[in-house]
Amino acid sequence: MSPAPTNDRFLTLPNALSLSRLPLGGVFWAALAAGPQRAELPFAVLAAAATTDVLDGWIARRRGTNPAGVGSWLDPICDKVFVASVLVALYVQRRAPLGLLALIVTRELLQLPMALVYRTSATLRRWLRYDFRASILGKSATVVQFLAVSAIILDAEASWRLAIMAFVLGLCALGDYIRRAIVIGKRHSPPQEPGA
């Protein structure tokens, strides 16, 4: 039996970059705790997380990694855990309004139960094929989430406008993921027999 393709391995550089966002969530808590006078610290953590997010995909594409491999689901999970950690830190340490944070994280709040239902329903898996790869809309929503978080750190008035943009883009990205799941599912569903 031949070994598994190298591009489906778990321990690769792109996956390590994705996983690095998990401890960065904890580092963000410490950076934010340094107070408003050290605002550059949480921004440095956000910049590091954004850099790993760009690099993991870029390196995976350069290496010809299987687009449906481990990284396709690991990257978005690490994104969501990092964003959740950041938002909880902003609520606990800066008392950011829950409504503002909910707008920023709406996509994740809706996507998680949908993914769980998909994973536990054999019927759904027969006619939907969820594609974990990030879309342009998904990446755009993530960028605006980062901008909204930055505005909250700075206590800027733009935070609400950016949160609303993250909300709208997040819903559009979610709709696009569902559309892609239906399209890919139709491609993979067995052809119906005539007269069925």
C-alpha positions as CSV (number, residue, x, y, z in Angstrom):
1,M,0.0,0.0,0.0
2,S,1.4,3.4,-1.0
3,P,1.9,6.1,1.6
4,A,-0.6,8.9,1.8
5,P,0.1,11.9,-0.5
6,T,2.4,14.4,1.2
7,N,-0.1,17.2,0.5
8,D,-2.7,15.5,2.7
9,R,-0.4,15.3,5.7
10,F,-1.3,17.1,8.9
11,L,2.2,18.4,9.8
12,T,3.0,20.7,7.0
13,L,4.3,24.3,7.0
14,P,0.9,25.8,5.9
15,N,-0.9,23.8,8.6
16,A,1.7,24.9,11.2
17,L,1.0,28.5,10.2
18,S,-2.7,28.0,10.6
19,L,-2.3,26.3,14.0
20,S,-0.1,29.2,15.2
21,R,-3.2,31.4,15.3
22,L,-4.4,29.3,18.3
23,P,-1.7,30.5,20.7
24,L,-1.9,34.0,19.2
25,G,-5.4,34.2,20.6
26,G,-4.0,33.9,24.1
27,V,-1.2,36.3,23.3
28,F,-3.8,38.8,22.2
29,W,-5.4,38.6,25.7
30,A,-2.0,39.5,27.3
31,A,-1.4,42.3,24.7
32,L,-4.8,43.9,25.3
33,A,-4.3,43.7,29.1
34,A,-1.3,46.0,28.7
35,G,-3.8,48.8,28.3
36,P,-4.7,51.6,25.8
37,Q,-1.3,53.2,26.2
38,R,0.3,50.1,24.6
39,A,-2.2,49.8,21.7
40,E,0.6,48.7,19.4
41,L,0.8,45.3,21.2
42,P,-2.7,43.9,20.2
43,F,-2.1,45.4,16.7
44,A,1.1,43.5,16.4
45,V,-0.7,40.2,17.4
46,L,-3.5,41.0,14.8
47,A,-0.8,41.7,12.2
48,A,1.0,38.4,13.0
49,A,-2.3,36.5,12.7
50,A,-3.2,38.1,9.4
51,T,0.3,37.3,8.1
52,T,-0.1,33.6,9.0
53,D,-3.5,33.6,7.3
54,V,-2.1,35.0,4.1
55,L,1.1,32.8,4.1
56,D,-0.6,29.5,4.8
57,G,-2.7,29.7,1.7
58,W,0.1,31.2,-0.4
59,I,2.5,28.4,0.6
60,A,-0.1,25.7,0.1
61,R,-0.9,26.9,-3.4
62,R,2.8,27.2,-4.3
63,R,3.4,23.6,-3.1
64,G,0.4,22.3,-5.1
65,T,-1.3,21.1,-1.9
66,N,-4.6,19.2,-2.4
67,P,-7.3,22.0,-2.2
68,A,-9.6,19.5,-0.4
69,G,-6.9,18.3,2.0
70,V,-6.4,19.0,5.7
71,G,-5.6,22.7,5.3
72,S,-9.0,23.3,3.6
73,W,-10.8,22.7,7.0
74,L,-8.0,23.5,9.4
75,D,-7.4,27.1,8.2
76,P,-11.0,28.3,8.7
77,I,-11.3,26.5,12.1
78,C,-8.1,28.3,13.3
79,D,-9.5,31.6,12.0
80,K,-12.7,31.2,13.9
81,V,-11.0,30.2,17.2
82,F,-8.7,33.2,16.9
83,V,-11.5,35.6,16.1
84,A,-13.6,34.2,19.0
85,S,-10.7,34.6,21.4
86,V,-10.2,38.2,20.3
87,L,-13.8,39.1,20.7
88,V,-14.1,37.5,24.2
89,A,-11.0,39.5,25.2
90,L,-12.5,42.7,23.9
91,Y,-15.7,42.0,25.9
92,V,-14.0,41.0,29.1
93,Q,-11.2,43.6,29.1
94,R,-12.7,46.6,27.2
95,R,-16.4,46.0,27.8
96,A,-17.2,46.2,24.1
97,P,-21.0,46.1,23.5
98,L,-22.3,42.6,22.9
99,G,-24.4,43.8,20.0
100,L,-21.2,45.2,18.3
101,L,-19.4,41.9,18.8
102,A,-22.4,39.9,17.7
103,L,-22.4,41.7,14.3
104,I,-18.7,40.9,13.8
105,V,-19.1,37.2,14.6
106,T,-22.5,36.5,13.0
107,R,-21.1,34.4,10.2
108,E,-19.3,32.1,12.7
109,L,-22.4,32.0,15.0
110,L,-24.5,30.8,12.0
111,Q,-21.9,28.6,10.3
112,L,-21.0,26.5,13.3
113,P,-24.5,24.9,13.9
114,M,-24.9,24.5,10.1
115,A,-21.6,22.6,9.9
116,L,-22.6,20.4,12.8
117,V,-26.0,19.6,11.2
118,Y,-24.2,18.8,7.9
119,R,-21.7,16.5,9.7
120,T,-24.4,14.6,11.6
121,S,-26.9,14.3,8.7
122,A,-26.2,11.5,6.2
123,T,-29.0,12.8,4.0
124,L,-27.5,16.3,3.7
125,R,-24.1,14.8,2.9
126,R,-25.6,12.8,0.1
127,W,-26.8,15.9,-1.8
128,L,-24.5,18.7,-0.4
129,R,-20.7,18.7,-0.7
130,Y,-19.4,21.4,1.6
131,D,-16.3,23.1,0.3
132,F,-14.2,24.3,3.2
133,R,-11.9,26.4,1.0
134,A,-12.2,30.2,1.7
135,S,-13.9,32.2,-1.0
136,I,-13.1,35.8,-1.9
137,L,-16.2,36.9,0.0
138,G,-15.1,34.8,3.0
139,K,-11.6,36.4,3.0
140,S,-13.1,39.9,2.6
141,A,-15.4,39.3,5.6
142,T,-12.4,38.2,7.6
143,V,-10.4,41.3,6.6
144,V,-13.4,43.6,7.6
145,Q,-13.6,41.7,10.9
146,F,-10.0,42.5,11.6
147,L,-10.7,46.2,10.7
148,A,-13.7,46.3,13.1
149,V,-11.6,44.8,15.9
150,S,-8.9,47.4,15.3
151,A,-11.5,50.1,15.5
152,I,-12.7,48.7,18.8
153,I,-9.2,48.7,20.2
154,L,-8.8,52.3,19.2
155,D,-12.3,53.1,20.5
156,A,-13.0,54.6,17.0
157,E,-16.5,55.7,15.9
158,A,-16.0,53.6,12.7
159,S,-16.3,50.4,14.8
160,W,-20.1,50.1,14.3
161,R,-19.9,50.8,10.5
162,L,-17.2,48.2,10.1
163,A,-19.1,45.7,12.3
164,I,-22.2,46.1,10.0
165,M,-20.0,45.6,7.0
166,A,-18.5,42.4,8.5
167,F,-22.1,41.3,9.2
168,V,-23.3,41.9,5.6
169,L,-20.1,40.4,4.0
170,G,-20.3,37.4,6.5
171,L,-23.9,36.7,5.5
172,C,-23.0,36.9,1.8
173,A,-20.0,34.6,2.3
174,L,-22.3,32.1,4.1
175,G,-24.8,32.2,1.2
176,D,-21.9,31.6,-1.2
177,Y,-20.7,28.6,0.8
178,I,-24.2,27.1,0.7
179,R,-24.4,27.8,-3.1
180,R,-21.1,26.1,-3.6
181,A,-22.2,23.1,-1.5
182,I,-25.3,22.7,-3.7
183,V,-23.4,23.1,-7.0
184,I,-20.7,20.6,-6.0
185,G,-23.3,18.2,-4.6
186,K,-25.2,18.2,-7.9
187,R,-21.9,17.4,-9.7
188,H,-21.3,14.4,-7.5
189,S,-24.8,13.1,-7.1
190,P,-25.5,9.8,-9.0
191,P,-27.5,10.3,-12.2
192,Q,-31.2,9.5,-11.9
193,E,-32.5,6.7,-13.9
194,P,-35.1,7.6,-16.6
195,G,-38.6,7.5,-15.4
196,A,-37.5,7.7,-11.7
